[in-house]
Amino acid sequence: QVQLVESGGGLVQPGESLRLSCEASGFSLNGYGIIWHRQAPGSPRDWVASIGGTNLQKYVDSVKGRFTIIRDNAKNAVYLQMNSLKPEDSGVYYCEATRLRASYWGQGTQVTVSS
């Protein structure tokens, strides 16, 4: 069964860090592009960061220098290291694995940044 599972979300204060995990089962993430999306309440789902099949990383401007996307083929997982978190980083984070016409999504993990 093909599955993506996100984890690592939680409630943190501004300035703190979180590490989100996106773990795959039933298929190998090797060769897939991985995209992290974020959806805040009442807002559309937005792209936050991505890592391509060749490990080229891209970030939305608002997270550059604070977020890092990391691929670990040995663990069949991709991580999103989020540092210096801000309240506007809050939302449900989803990972998507995509290659050619295939696209798999996880169920999301909630991140809340609040004092």
GINORLIN-V157686 format. One record per residue. N is the residue number from 1. RES is the residue in one letter. OMEGA is omega as a letter, one per 40 degrees, with the letter a starting at -180 (NA if undefined). NEAR is the number of other ideal C-beta (glycine too) atoms within 12 Angstrom. D_LAST is the distance of its C-alpha to the last C-alpha in Angstrom with 2 decimals. Layout:
N|RES|OMEGA|NEAR|D_LAST  N|RES|OMEGA|NEAR|D_LAST
This chain:
1|Q|i|9|39.80  2|V|a|18|37.67  3|Q|i|19|33.99  4|L|a|36|30.68  5|V|i|27|27.77  6|E|i|35|24.19  7|S|i|24|21.84  8|G|i|27|18.90  9|G|i|32|16.05  10|G|i|21|13.09  11|L|i|17|9.42  12|V|i|26|7.74  13|Q|i|18|5.05  14|P|a|20|6.46  15|G|a|17|9.87  16|E|a|22|10.60  17|S|i|24|13.59  18|L|i|33|15.17  19|R|i|28|18.87  20|L|i|42|20.19  21|S|i|31|23.79  22|C|a|43|26.48  23|E|a|29|29.54  24|A|i|32|32.86  25|S|a|18|35.71  26|G|i|14|39.11  27|F|i|19|39.28  28|S|i|22|38.63  29|L|a|39|35.91  30|N|a|22|38.30  31|G|i|21|39.39  32|Y|i|32|36.71  33|G|a|30|34.26  34|I|a|46|30.69  35|I|i|35|28.19  36|W|i|49|24.47  37|H|i|33|23.42  38|R|i|38|20.15  39|Q|i|22|20.07  40|A|a|21|17.34  41|P|i|12|18.11  42|G|a|8|21.11  43|S|i|13|21.67  44|P|i|11|24.37  45|R|a|21|24.06  46|D|i|24|23.87  47|W|a|25|25.12  48|V|a|37|22.72  49|A|i|40|24.94  50|S|i|31|28.38  51|I|a|35|30.92  52|G|i|21|34.56  53|G|i|21|37.45  54|T|i|13|38.32  55|N|i|20|34.75  56|L|a|14|34.19  57|Q|i|26|30.45  58|K|a|22|28.95  59|Y|i|25|25.47  60|V|a|22|24.17  61|D|a|13|23.69  62|S|a|19|19.94  63|V|a|31|19.48  64|K|a|16|22.50  65|G|a|14|22.08  66|R|a|27|18.82  67|F|i|34|20.08  68|T|i|26|23.32  69|I|a|36|25.40  70|I|i|24|27.70  71|R|i|36|30.77  72|D|a|21|32.33  73|N|a|18|35.67  74|A|i|9|36.60  75|K|a|17|33.77  76|N|a|26|34.16  77|A|i|32|30.49  78|V|a|45|28.22  79|Y|i|31|24.76  80|L|i|42|21.91  81|Q|a|26|20.18  82|M|i|39|16.89  83|N|i|21|15.64  84|S|a|23|13.26  85|L|a|34|11.22  86|K|i|25|9.90  87|P|a|19|8.48  88|E|i|21|12.25  89|D|a|37|13.09  90|S|i|28|12.07  91|G|i|31|15.26  92|V|a|27|18.10  93|Y|i|45|19.79  94|Y|i|33|23.54  95|C|i|45|26.16  96|E|i|32|29.64  97|A|a|40|32.77  98|T|i|25|35.50  99|R|a|20|39.05  100|L|a|10|41.88  101|R|a|6|41.70  102|A|i|17|39.64  103|S|i|20|35.96  104|Y|a|31|33.90  105|W|i|26|30.37  106|G|a|34|27.98  107|Q|i|19|26.16  108|G|i|25|22.67  109|T|a|32|19.51  110|Q|i|26|16.12  111|V|i|37|13.19  112|T|i|25|9.75  113|V|a|29|7.09  114|S|i|18|3.76  115|S|NA|13|0.00
